[in-house]
Amino acid sequence: MDDDALSQILKAAGDTTRRQILTLLVQEGPMRVTALAAHFDMSLNSVSKHIKVLEEAGLVTRRTLGREHFIAAELEPLKLTEDWFAQLKSIWELRLTALEELLVSKE
């Protein structure tokens, strides 16, 4: 597992505005940066900074046509978080099974 990539994804997704941007992109499809910014009560520059963090984490891609920048969601990197949570779940399930076996053996 790529720990650095996972950390970047979790950091990027840890912010409410960035999660809202991702949600919009998944619901609406690729959007111009200005169209995305219209959904938020902040400057275009602030929205652009959030998009940059999402880009660095690989959660969005940018396509430039002339002066227009289109942003699209990339959900494949989220597989890293799914795999990590699956590992945690399996560890937890093993511990619960061991506890159950211990409690049954004490009866």
N, C-alpha and C positions, 0 to 999 in steps of 0.2 A: 504494500500500500504506500502511496506517495504522501507522506506526512505533510510536506510543505504545501502541496496542492490542496489537501484536505483542510489545512489550517486557513489557507486563502479563501476557500469556499465558505467555511464556517464564519470567518470574519466578514466576508461580503454579505452573507445571508443574515448576519446578526443585527443588521440595521433595518428598522421598519421601512424607511423610504426605499431602500434597495429591494426589499421583499415586495413592496408595492409595485416598483418598476418591473420586476420579473413577472409578477402576476398580470400586470397590464399587457406585457409582451406575449405571454402565453395565451391570454384571452383574446387579444386583438390582432396578434401577428406583428410582423416588423412595423416599426413606427419611426417617423422622423424625430430627431432629438427635440425639436421645437414642439411637436405634438405631445411628446411625453411630458415635457416641462409644463405644458398647459394644465396638466392634472395636479400640479403641486403648487403650494403657496410658498415658493422660493424662486430665487433667480435662476436663469438659464445656466449660468456658470456653476451654481450649486448642484443642479441636476446633472450637469456634465461631469462633475467630480464623482458623483455617485456612479454614473455610467462607467467611468474610468476604473473604479474599484471592481465593478462587475466584469469588465473586460479583462482585467488582470487575473481574475479568478477563473476566467474562461466561461463564465455564465452568460455572457452576451457577445455577439459579434457586431462589427460595424461595417457597413457597405457604403461607399461614397459614390454618389452620382452627381457630378458637377459640384455644386455648393451644398447639396443636401446630404445629410448623414442619416442613414437608416440603421436602426438598432434592432437586432433579433435575439430572442432567447435561445440559449444553447443548454439543453437540460442533460446532456450526456455526462458532464462532469459531476452531476449530482449522484451518479452511480457510486462515486467514492464515499459519499456520506451514507448511502444505503448499505454499502458493504460494511462500513464501520459500525453502524447501528446493528446490523445483523450479527457481527462479532460480539458486540456487547450483550445482545439478547441471548445468544447461545451460551455465553459465559454465565449469565444470570440464570438461565434455565438449568445448567449443570449444577449450579450451587443450590437451587431450589430442590432439584432431584436428590442431591446428596443430603440435604436437610430432611426431606421427606423419608428417605431410607433410614436415617438416623432415628427419627421419631418413631417409625414403625418398628425398628429393632428394639427400642426401649419399652415397647408395650408388652 
